[in-house]
Amino acid sequence: MKRWLLVLGMITCILGVSACGSKQEEAGPAWTDMIEEEAIYYGEQVFQNLREICSGNYENEKAQIAKADAVSASAFSSWDSAQEDIGEFVEISEENAQINDDGFVVNLKIKGTIHDANIEIIFDDEMMLTSMSTNVIYSFGELMAKAAMNTLLGMGTVFVVLILISLIISCFTFIPKIQASFTKKSQQPQQPVAAPAPAAVAAVEEEETDDLELVAVIAAAIAASQGAASTDGFVVRSIRKRRTF
């Protein structure tokens, strides 16, 4: 019930601002005579509603409002992104309003447990909310530290990229060598099959020569025992090896 009352209160506040603007518009440009306190009051109401909705207890309502209104969505996003640096909200320390023919701007300076921040709330000439932003106030030392860190990150990124490019370029010298080695392997002729060693052929021929000599010696011995002048008429049928005991 409390959630719907909060949402209803925020909508009523915005509609009330719009209705006030409509009445002032009917009466002419006299709405610019709005005193500064009234403008600050409207700004404070919008800020308090924003802070309450972004507290984390109204996520569904927050999503519905952000979906229906782009200005509210931008305001929620700005506050959420600055919440971590601000910390817990303490109080509104300073407030002022600037009123002109185009509308009015309310500036609220708030204190946080970590950093202070400026809340800028802008209304148009119809007193409709057009913008709301949260700007964290950092010290001079923090700003310089952030600037130095951004500089180091930027320069470091550039140097890392340059080193990588140099390494890639230096690798180009090895590409032709690798390509040449693959080309040599593909063009290398296949080795012919080795011919059989001639030792075996020589051994066979030697064995055949020994057998022929043995035959000739045996034939000559037989011819001498028979009293023949030559061995032309002899025919060797077989040769058997005699066993010796």
Secondary structure, 3 states (H helix, E strand, C coil): CHHHHHHHHHHHHHHHHHHHHHHHHHCCHHHHHCCHHHHHHHHHHHHHHHHHHCCCCCHHHHHHHHHHCHHHHHHHHHHHHHHHHHCCEEEEEEEEEEEECCEEEEEEEEEECCCEEEEEEEECCCCCEEEEEEEEECCHHHHHHHHHHHHHHHHHHHHHHHHHHHHHHHHCCHHHHHHHHHHHHHHCCCCCCCCCCCHHHHHHHHHHHHHHHHHHHHHHHHHHHHCCCCCCCCCCCCCCCCCCC
